[in-house]
Amino acid sequence: VMAVLKLNYESNEPYSVFVGEKDKSGSGDKHFDSPTSVDTDKNGNVYVSDLYNDRVQIFDTKGNLIKSISVKQPTKVCVHQKTGEVFVFSWGVKSHDTKPGKITIFSSLPDVAQKHEDVYQFMNYSYYTGINTNVVLDSWVDEPTIWVVFRDEGSVKKLQIKNGKLNSNPFFSQLN
């Protein structure tokens, strides 16, 4: 699916296409080439990571494009709910892509200017199960905290950005 779908939980209506086309990829403002994640900000704006178009698209609540952010291989986008900062995680999605991943942090709308970038090894690929990594941004703590789950390793890592520097601490390891 090359679209962002919208579902109203308060009705029995089927989902509708919010933006994009279900069966057609593209590089235009309202098209995607492998959308990989979606998030919203406190105003209801919708952020979509568009992997093979190397961008994050930001849409208003009606599906109108507000801004496009150029980012190489954006795999996951998260919006900090208190500050509106945009956290973009990039890593390869194929087994032969061994480049390290990146965290890129942008300021909130309307500028969405790059504030920080750091390298981090996110990818954990298995021939049998594919990518075994998940990333979540905790917006509700004083210091933005990023939780990274490495399913194959059975570990969870806690990342924080303090004074412009990425701190990585193992939180759990060898979970059963």
N, C-alpha and C positions, 0 to 999 in steps of 0.2 A: 504494500500500500504506500503510495507516494503522496499521502495527504494527512492532514490532522483532522481527526474525526471528533465530533462533539455529541455527547449523550446527555439528555436531560433525565436525571434520576427521579424527578417528580412526576414523570408521565410514562406511559407505555409506548411512546413514539419511538420509532427506530432511530438509530444514529444518523447524523447528517455530516456532510463534508464541511468543515469550518474553512479550510483553505487548502489548495492543492487539487490534484485529480487522483482518484483512486488507482487508476491503471496506467498513468502516463507520467514519466519523469520529465524534468526539464530544468532550465536554469533561470527562467523568468522570475519576476518578483513574487508571483503566486504559485510557483512550482518548486518541487524538491527533487533531489537525486539522493535518496536514501536518508530520510529523516530518522534520527536515532533517539531523540528525547524531546520532551516538551515540559515547560514549567510556566507558571504565571507569577506576576507580581501582585502587590496589594491593591492595585487599581484594575486588575483583571486583564492586563496586557499579556499576550501569549508569546513565549519565546520558544523557538524551534531550532534544534541543532540539525543542520543540513550537511551531512558528512561529505559527500562527493562534490558538492558545490563550494566547500570550504568556507562556510558562513553560518552565522546564527541570524535568523530572521525574527524581527519583533513586530507583532501585529496588535492592533487595538481590539476591543471587544467585538467589533463588527467584521474583523478580518482584513482591515486595511493595513498595508505595510507602513510601519512607523520608521523603522531603521533596519539596516543590514550591517552586521559586524563581520569583517573578514577575519577568519580563524582557520588555520590548517587542520583538517580532519577533526572537527568538533564532534565528539562522541556523546558527551552529556553536557547539558546546560542546567544550572541551578541559579535561582534568584534569591538573594538574601532578603528575607521578608522584612527586616527592620531597616536596612540601609538602602535596599534596591540595587546593591552591587550585583554584577553578573559574573558568576564563576563558570568558566568554560573548561572542561576536561577533554583533552585530546589524546588518543592513543590509537595505534593500528588495530584493525579489526580482522586481519588475516594472519594466518600462522607464519607467513614469511616476513611479516613486518616486525622487525625487532628494534625499531627506533624507540627511545624512551618517550614516555608520555609527558604532557605538559599541563600545568594549571595556569590559566590566564584569567586575571581579574580585571573587570572593567567597572568604571563608575556607573552610577545609575542614569536613567533617562533624565534629561534629554540628550546629554553629551555622549554617554557610553564610551568614554575614552579609556584606553589601556592604562592600568595603574601598576600592575605587577605581573611577572611571568616567572615560573619556576619549573624545572624539570623534575619529574617523578616517575618511577617505573610502575605504571598502573597495570599494564597488560599481563595477564596470566592466561595463557592459551593451552587448551588440551585438544588433541586430535579427536577425542571421543565426545567431549562436551562443549567444545567451542570456548568462548571467552568466559572466564570464571571470576570476573571482577565486577564489583558493584560499588558505586560512589554515592554518598548522600551528604548534603550540606545541612548542618544544624544551625539554623538562624536564630535560635532562641536563647543562646548562651552569650555572655559578654564578648568573648573572643570568638569570631567565626571558627567553627570546628568542622572538619571534613572527616567523615568516617569512610574507610576503604575496606571492603571485605574481599579477601582472597579465598574463594571457596575451596580450591584444591589444596591449599596450605592449611586450611582450617584456622585462618587468622583474621583478626580485625586490627586495623591500624588507625590511629588517631592523628590527624594532621591539624596544626594550627598555624596561622600566620600572625606572628607577633613582631612588631617593629620592622615590618617589611621583609621578614625572613620566615621561610617555611620550616617548621619544626615537626619532625616525624617521630612518633613514639609508638612502639608496639603496645596495644591495649590488651588484647587477648592473643594467645597463640595456641595452636594445637587444640582447637575446640573439638569436642566430640559430639 
